[in-house]
Amino acid sequence: MDLDGLVQSGGSSKVTEWFGEATIGEPFWDSIGGDKALEIQLGFEQIILDILPFDVAVSQAVRLMDHDGRQFGLEYRQVRDNNEVTGYLIVIRDLTDEIERSRAEAEAREFSHVIGHVIRDRTLFARFVNETSSALREAIEETTSEETRRQILHTIKGDASVFGFEQFSALVHQAEDSLIHGDSVQNAMDPLRHAWETRIDRLDRVLTESDDVRITVAEHEGYIERLSRIQDSIGFVLPVKRWRFELVQRNMEQLSRAATRLAERLGKEVDVAITVEPELRLDANEFGPIWSGLTHVVRNAIDHGIEEVQERSEAGKARRGLLKIDSRILAGTLRVTVSDDGRGIDWQRIKLRAIEAGLPHENHESLVDAMFSSGVSTRDEASEISGRGIGTSVLKRAVELRGGLVTVDSEFGKGTRFTLSIPLPQNGDYEDLVSNAQRINRAVASPDVFGSSAVTPTTC
């Protein structure tokens, strides 16, 4: 085509086969663009304006498009005469098979990672699947508020990544972007629902097979009833009752693996140390949302907090960053801390974001509240990992719904510590943990990035 994008000669036989005969003298985007004609036109006009370098302008033009059920790549080339640009050539390639092959390879890698999580803890994985399926159903409902839908999708994205569903997590990020840009709930969510159902159907056989020793609820309750008739058996009855609950250690190990995997993905060197009472079990129905919410804190610590190796070296820090996750029962309260020795929180930037959002910002407490407000983030752009300012607000709401409290301590350049304090439910299941807190907390003292540490970091 000429400098205005008007077709000067017909396309190759393949282009004619794909798009039909091009009309000489008409804009090329009308011949091949279809629904993307306007977008292709705008991108091409950016090229011929010659404001940006050619390679930069081309990178911002439409380079991939769908047509008649297939996917095509567009390559823009300059036609020159005596070093003067006299026109342009569009090279079109059918990328359908190549894209499908790459997608299949990525899904195979994802499936392999997911199976690893199933093998490590089938019960924990099954809970994740059930919670995600339920959350997706709520997000798809037209009656769900926009704010709630954003929070649900952000949580699903983080949880999916933790359990190895990296491709699905990327699809959730795309759905978030689609909704932000005004796409309908159906158009944004239907592909997501289909992708999830396809994955779960594939995993159905794996999830139903198990080598665990299982007993029925009736057997379990009968054993507890017989045990309770034995004198001075209270120290046995309550722990046995909690066999139906989740081991906290497994959730902590899951968070540790997620942190390590994310650090590797970002090219950062990080040690992860966990401290937890080995036999502590908590009701997943009550505390499941807490572990899901903590995923956001862990991801933020790796993404926002812990620096690249060079930055740490320039700051006089150890080459490897350190993330510590501690969980214990203190006086009838679950206390979880997540601390890192990274760059710390830029409170001045939080203050600016609070002012932009019209939130209180006069003191430290108001800045902490602002940081937990939905939509407040120190990042200028959102990525698949973080930056929408939603994750921490989800966690804070989950903690407060259970009568708990979240506090944040951070020193710029030295690190950050999140502390969650959540009272145990007053339903009798945790009576021994409340009355015998000292016995339950025989684990080593919690490590602290702001002081000395009695724990040797474990690289997970």
Secondary structure, 3 states (H helix, E strand, C coil): CCCCCECCCCCCHHHHHHHCCCCCCCEHHHHHCHHHHHHHHHHHHHHHHCCCCHHHHHHHCCCEEEECCEEEEEEEEEEEECCEEEEEEEEEEECHHHHHHHHHHHHHHHHHHHHHHHHHCHHHHHHHHHHHHHHHHHHHCCCCCHHHHHHHHHHHHHHHHHCCCHHHHHHHHHHHHHHHCCCCHHHHHHHHHHHHHHHHHHHHHHHHCCCCCCCCHHHHHHHHHHHHCCCCCHHHHHHHHHHHCEEHHHHHHHHHHHHHHHHHHHCCCEEEEEEECCCCEECHHHHHHHHHHHHHHHHHHHHHHCCCHHHHHHCCCCCCEEEEEEEEEECCEEEEEEEECCCCCCHHHHHHHHHHHCCCCCCHHHHHHHHCCCCCCCCCCCCCCCCCCCHHHHHHHHHHHCCCEEEEEEECCCEEEEEEEEECCCCCCCHHHHHCHHHHCCCCCCCCCCCCCCCCCCCC
